Amino acid sequence: MARTLTIDGVEISDDSNAYVIAEIGHNHQGDLEKCKQLFKAAAECGAQAVKLQKRDNRALFTKEMYDSPYNSENAYADTYGAHREFLEFGRDEYMELQKYAKELGVTFFSTAFDHKSADFLAELDMPAYKIASGDLTNIPLIKYVAEIGKPMVMSTGGGTMADAQRAYEAVMPINPNVCIMQCTSGYPPEWSELNLKVIDTFRQAFPDIVIGFSAHDNGIAMPLVAYMLGARMIEKHFTLNRAWKGTDQAFSLEPTGLRKMIRDLERTHTALGDGVKRSYPSEAKPLFKMAKKLVAARDLPAGHTITADDIAIKVPNDGIPPYEFDKLLGRTLKRAVKEDENYAFEDFA
């Protein structure tokens, strides 16, 4: 069965380029105009999608956690709930961002962290839904979002293979339009914790769906490795300035990094080719000076019978190739040849 997933008209498959999601999260700092700047920069870098996170904070957090003091250099309020509310966009902001994303030609969707947020996003007809790593074991939410019927992207950070299998089995009977992402929920994780070989494990275990990589590491190299291992959706946190306030800013990519990552992913897709070994016109000129031919090792008269000592292998590459060496042995010249002169099959009796 072919692995395909279509999001907002873009088909993702084993044969496609990587589908790149610029995860903005709350790097917009609760500022709508800053968020629009992030959308624009991501689109200019070549990302296919931009993504936010939607929470109904009162429903999501216990009262104790919502009201708990939040003493952090990244805090936007004195309590955790107020901090989260500061960063949250409502319907008006989402509608404006939808319109702006359409103008930019980039797909905009969001993570639903709870049932109310899923309803909120469904009312806006979001083209896809993300399930965060923290909800990999939240089967009621996964099923609820699956019922909406739109493509789903599920991250697996902090989970086990059993958790991923459970989520897969829960969603597939309802909505098979899903991508499962290898992810490590460190911010950033240690290199040894990326465990990119899980991508192949997922491909073997879930042969009918697209597999991806949600990257929390620093840099742009690992998504290329992930693509080579079979990941066809790549999610990277994105910011305009890694020094901005916010827990995700420091490990996010700035525009230069995102642009280079997308460039390299596109080059990787092109460079993989079709697996058929062939020569190319661009190789002809270099090989003229590098590859070799069969020539006369010395002046030889007509009627001479060729031995190995009569054949030299020299550059340039404009004569009989060296692999024909043995075919000349024991043959008799019909004409005289000079040293370094090309041999030709018609020169022999």
Buried (B, 14 or more C-beta within 10 A) or exposed (E): EEBBBBBBEBEBBEEBBBBBBBBBBBBBBBEBEBBBEBBBBBBEBBBBBBBBBBBBBEEBBEEEBBEBEBEEEBBBEEBBBBBBBEBBBEEEBBEBBBEBBEEBEBBBBBBBBBBBBBBBBBEBEBBBBBBBBBBBBBBEBBBBBBEBEBBBBBBBBBBEEEBBBBBBEBBBEBBBBBBBBBBBBBEBBEEEEBEBEBBBBBBEBBEEBBBBBBBBBBBBEBBBBBBEBBBBBBBBBBBBEBEBEBBBBBBBBBBEBBBEBBEBBBEBBEEEEEEEEEEEEEEEEEBEEEBBBBBBBEEBEEEBEBEEEBBBEBEEBEBBEBEBBEEBEEBEBEEBBEEEBBBEEEBBE
